Amino acid sequence: MKFKVTSELSYQFNSPGTLILNIHALRTPDQTVLEELHQVEPYFKSQELVSAHAENRFIRIEIDTPSPIHIKYEALIENATAFIPASELYEVQVKDMDALVLSYLNPSRYCQSDKLYRLANNMFGYIDGAFNKVLALTDWIYYNVEYLSGSTNSQTSAYDTVTEQAGVCRDFAHLGIALCRALTIPARYFTGYSYKLSPPDFHACFEAYLGGKWIIFDATKLCPLNGLVKIATGRDAADTAIASIFGDVLFTSIQVGCEIADENFVPFQYDKADLKGLAYL
């Protein structure tokens, strides 16, 4: 499936500083960047950096004099997904997990799975099948946590979201991740561009490691599961921040877009009458 993604961000630098952006579509074996445009106005030196395990593509921009700065990114992306029968999405035993997966079992800054162990196991531990457990906890978040813009901040964690029962996509993802890890199911944060998200913005959801594959889940249910373009994955939002700013800087504006560039798109959500998981390859 092909998507056209765009993002524009503006900042006011009141002193020299550094801006690290994480807005470029990730290059993977099955997500291909067909065309790409990156502009910085006025011109400042920029450098692309790829994280150790290729979970992020960073752009580091060095601003050597106080200035307004405008960043524009456009790309044409082709990605591949796979539909996998629920019967194949079993719980992988810890002894069989790849070393790179193990870190996604641990509590992290925003996903305190150790604090939610009893809640997760009392509510979902009895459910047969790992895929069914993750579907159940995703539905529970959707029905019990209100999607409320402005209700949380950069310090809000999964534990806070359970208490406050309100949040945005980042909080829904953190809670899903924490509950999965409390059930000994590895889970990681997924940030990307999203087709049909209203209002348009960067979107957060999560992936659970089932049957040896990373399967996508979105407790907000705001967009089709097959309408995503991956930017980054990580333990939580701390690993996948859209922007990291160093210096005396004021954020001034943002615009994000994601459009279909393919005529054959059929929106997909999980259907209990035809259970199958969706993996971004």
C-alpha positions as CSV (number, residue, x, y, z in Angstrom):
1,M,0.0,0.0,0.0
2,K,1.3,3.5,-0.9
3,F,0.9,6.6,1.3
4,K,1.9,10.2,0.8
5,V,2.9,11.7,4.2
6,T,3.7,15.3,5.1
7,S,4.8,17.2,8.1
8,E,5.7,20.8,8.7
9,L,7.1,22.2,12.0
10,S,8.1,25.6,13.0
11,Y,10.3,26.8,16.0
12,Q,11.8,30.1,17.2
13,F,15.4,29.7,18.4
14,N,16.2,32.5,20.8
15,S,19.8,31.2,21.2
16,P,22.0,28.8,19.3
17,G,20.9,25.2,19.9
18,T,20.2,21.7,18.5
19,L,17.0,20.2,17.3
20,I,16.7,16.4,16.9
21,L,13.6,15.4,14.8
22,N,12.1,12.0,14.5
23,I,9.6,12.5,11.7
24,H,11.1,10.6,8.8
25,A,9.4,7.4,7.7
26,L,11.4,4.4,8.9
27,R,13.2,2.3,6.3
28,T,12.6,-1.4,6.9
29,P,12.8,-4.5,4.6
30,D,9.0,-4.0,3.9
31,Q,8.5,-0.2,4.3
32,T,10.2,1.5,1.3
33,V,10.7,5.2,1.0
34,L,10.1,5.7,-2.7
35,E,10.4,9.5,-2.7
36,E,11.5,11.9,0.0
37,L,12.0,15.6,0.5
38,H,13.5,17.3,3.6
39,Q,13.8,21.1,3.8
40,V,15.1,23.4,6.5
41,E,14.5,27.1,6.1
42,P,16.6,29.1,6.5
43,Y,19.4,26.6,5.8
44,F,21.2,25.1,8.8
45,K,23.5,22.1,8.8
46,S,21.6,18.8,9.3
47,Q,22.6,15.2,9.6
48,E,20.7,11.9,9.5
49,L,21.3,9.4,12.3
50,V,20.0,5.9,12.6
51,S,19.6,4.3,16.0
52,A,21.6,1.2,16.9
53,H,18.9,-1.3,16.0
54,A,17.3,0.8,13.3
55,E,14.1,1.7,15.3
56,N,14.5,5.4,14.6
57,R,15.7,7.8,11.9
58,F,16.8,11.0,13.5
59,I,17.6,14.3,11.8
60,R,20.0,16.5,13.9
61,I,19.9,20.2,13.0
62,E,22.5,22.5,14.4
63,I,21.2,26.1,14.8
64,D,24.2,28.4,15.2
65,T,22.4,31.7,15.5
66,P,19.1,32.9,16.9
67,S,16.5,32.4,14.2
68,P,13.0,31.2,13.3
69,I,13.2,27.8,11.6
70,H,10.7,25.9,9.5
71,I,11.1,22.2,8.6
72,K,9.2,20.5,5.9
73,Y,9.1,16.8,5.2
74,E,7.3,15.0,2.4
75,A,7.6,11.3,1.4
76,L,5.9,8.7,-0.8
77,I,5.9,5.4,1.2
78,E,5.1,1.8,0.2
79,N,4.6,-0.6,3.0
80,A,3.6,-4.2,3.4
81,T,1.4,-5.8,6.0
82,A,0.4,-9.4,6.7
83,F,-2.8,-10.9,8.1
84,I,-2.1,-13.8,10.4
85,P,-4.7,-16.2,11.8
86,A,-5.3,-15.8,15.5
87,S,-4.4,-19.5,16.0
88,E,-0.8,-18.6,15.1
89,L,-0.6,-15.7,17.5
90,Y,0.4,-17.7,20.6
91,E,2.2,-16.5,23.6
92,V,6.0,-16.9,23.1
93,Q,7.7,-18.3,26.1
94,V,10.5,-16.2,27.6
95,K,13.0,-19.0,27.1
96,D,12.3,-18.8,23.3
97,M,12.5,-15.0,22.9
98,D,15.2,-13.3,20.9
99,A,17.5,-11.1,23.0
100,L,16.2,-8.0,21.2
101,V,12.6,-8.7,22.4
102,L,13.5,-9.2,26.1
103,S,13.8,-5.5,26.9
104,Y,10.1,-5.1,25.9
105,L,9.0,-7.2,28.9
106,N,10.5,-4.8,31.4
107,P,8.8,-1.8,33.1
108,S,9.9,1.5,31.5
109,R,9.5,5.2,32.4
110,Y,5.9,5.5,31.2
111,C,4.8,1.9,31.3
112,Q,5.1,0.7,34.9
113,S,4.0,-2.9,34.3
114,D,5.2,-3.9,37.7
115,K,2.6,-1.6,39.3
116,L,-0.2,-3.1,37.1
117,Y,0.6,-6.7,37.5
118,R,-2.3,-7.6,39.8
119,L,-4.8,-5.5,37.8
120,A,-3.8,-7.1,34.5
121,N,-3.8,-10.7,35.7
122,N,-7.1,-10.3,37.6
123,M,-8.9,-8.8,34.6
124,F,-7.2,-10.6,31.7
125,G,-5.1,-13.4,32.9
126,Y,-7.9,-16.0,32.8
127,I,-8.5,-15.4,29.0
128,D,-7.4,-18.2,26.7
129,G,-5.0,-17.2,24.0
130,A,-2.4,-14.4,24.0
131,F,-4.1,-12.6,21.0
132,N,-7.5,-12.7,22.8
133,K,-5.9,-11.3,25.9
134,V,-4.5,-8.3,24.0
135,L,-7.7,-7.8,22.2
136,A,-9.6,-7.8,25.5
137,L,-7.3,-5.3,27.2
138,T,-7.4,-3.1,24.1
139,D,-11.2,-3.0,24.2
140,W,-11.1,-2.4,28.0
141,I,-9.0,0.7,27.5
142,Y,-11.2,1.9,24.6
143,Y,-14.4,1.6,26.7
144,N,-13.0,2.8,30.1
145,V,-10.6,5.5,29.2
146,E,-12.0,8.7,27.7
147,Y,-10.1,10.2,24.8
148,L,-9.7,13.8,25.9
149,S,-7.3,16.2,24.3
150,G,-5.3,18.3,26.8
151,S,-6.1,16.0,29.8
152,T,-2.6,14.8,30.2
153,N,1.0,16.0,29.8
154,S,4.5,14.7,29.0
155,Q,4.8,13.3,32.5
156,T,1.6,11.2,32.4
157,S,2.3,7.4,32.8
158,A,0.2,4.3,32.3
159,Y,-0.4,4.2,36.0
160,D,-1.7,7.7,35.9
161,T,-4.0,6.9,33.0
162,V,-5.6,4.0,35.0
163,T,-6.3,6.4,37.8
164,E,-7.5,9.4,35.8
165,Q,-9.3,7.3,33.1
166,A,-8.6,10.0,30.4
167,G,-5.9,10.6,27.9
168,V,-4.8,10.8,24.3
169,C,-3.2,8.3,21.9
170,R,0.1,8.3,23.7
171,D,-1.6,7.4,27.0
172,F,-3.7,4.7,25.4
173,A,-0.6,3.2,23.9
174,H,1.3,3.3,27.2
175,L,-1.5,1.6,29.1
176,G,-1.8,-1.1,26.5
177,I,2.0,-1.7,26.6
178,A,2.0,-1.8,30.5
179,L,-0.9,-4.3,30.7
180,C,0.7,-6.6,28.0
181,R,4.1,-6.6,29.8
182,A,2.3,-7.4,33.1
183,L,0.9,-10.5,31.4
184,T,4.4,-11.4,30.2
185,I,3.7,-10.4,26.6
186,P,6.4,-8.1,25.1
187,A,5.0,-4.8,23.8
188,R,6.5,-1.7,22.3
189,Y,5.5,1.8,21.4
190,F,4.7,2.6,17.7
191,T,4.6,6.1,16.4
192,G,3.7,7.1,12.9
193,Y,1.6,8.9,10.3
194,S,-2.0,7.8,10.2
195,Y,-4.6,7.8,7.4
196,K,-8.0,9.2,8.3
197,L,-6.9,10.5,11.8
198,S,-9.0,13.5,12.7
199,P,-7.6,16.0,13.4
200,P,-4.5,15.1,11.5
201,D,-1.4,14.6,13.7
202,F,1.3,12.1,14.5
203,H,-0.3,9.0,16.0
204,A,0.7,6.5,18.7
205,C,-0.3,2.9,19.2
206,F,1.4,-0.3,20.2
207,E,2.7,-3.6,19.0
208,A,2.5,-6.9,21.0
209,Y,4.9,-9.8,20.3
210,L,2.7,-12.8,19.5
211,G,3.7,-15.9,17.6
212,G,7.1,-14.5,16.9
213,K,5.7,-11.4,15.2
214,W,4.9,-7.8,16.2
215,I,1.2,-7.4,15.9
216,I,-0.4,-3.9,15.8
217,F,-3.1,-2.7,18.3
218,D,-4.7,0.7,18.7
219,A,-6.9,1.2,21.7
220,T,-8.2,4.6,20.4
221,K,-9.7,3.0,17.3
222,L,-9.4,6.4,15.6
223,C,-8.0,5.1,12.3
224,P,-7.7,1.9,10.3
225,L,-5.0,-0.4,11.5
226,N,-3.7,-0.8,8.0
227,G,-3.5,3.0,7.5
228,L,-0.2,3.6,9.3
229,V,3.2,4.6,8.2
230,K,5.9,3.7,10.8
231,I,8.2,6.4,12.1
232,A,9.7,4.7,15.1
233,T,9.3,2.0,17.7
234,G,10.7,1.9,21.3
235,R,10.0,1.0,24.9
236,D,7.7,4.0,25.3
237,A,7.4,7.7,24.2
238,A,10.8,8.5,25.7
239,D,12.4,6.5,22.9
240,T,10.3,7.9,20.1
241,A,9.9,11.6,20.7
242,I,9.0,13.5,17.6
243,A,11.3,16.3,18.7
244,S,14.1,16.7,21.2
245,I,15.1,20.4,21.8
246,F,18.3,21.7,23.3
247,G,18.5,25.5,23.8
248,D,16.2,28.4,24.4
249,V,13.5,27.4,21.9
250,L,9.8,28.1,21.4
251,F,7.6,25.7,19.4
252,T,5.3,27.7,17.1
253,S,3.3,25.4,14.7
254,I,2.8,21.9,13.3
255,Q,0.9,20.4,10.4
256,V,0.7,16.7,9.6
257,G,-0.9,14.8,6.8
258,C,-1.3,11.2,5.5
259,E,-3.1,10.4,2.3
260,I,-3.6,7.2,0.3
261,A,-1.7,7.0,-2.9
262,D,-3.2,3.7,-3.9
263,E,-6.8,2.9,-5.2
264,N,-7.1,-0.5,-3.6
265,F,-7.2,0.5,0.1
266,V,-9.8,-1.4,2.3
267,P,-9.9,-0.1,5.9
268,F,-9.2,-2.9,8.5
269,Q,-10.1,-3.3,12.2
270,Y,-10.2,-6.4,14.2
271,D,-13.4,-8.4,13.9
272,K,-14.2,-11.1,16.5
273,A,-16.1,-13.0,13.8
274,D,-12.9,-13.4,11.8
275,L,-10.0,-13.2,14.2
276,K,-6.7,-12.4,12.5
277,G,-3.8,-10.2,13.5
278,L,-2.1,-7.5,11.5
279,A,1.7,-7.2,11.3
280,Y,3.7,-4.4,9.8
281,L,6.6,-6.2,8.2
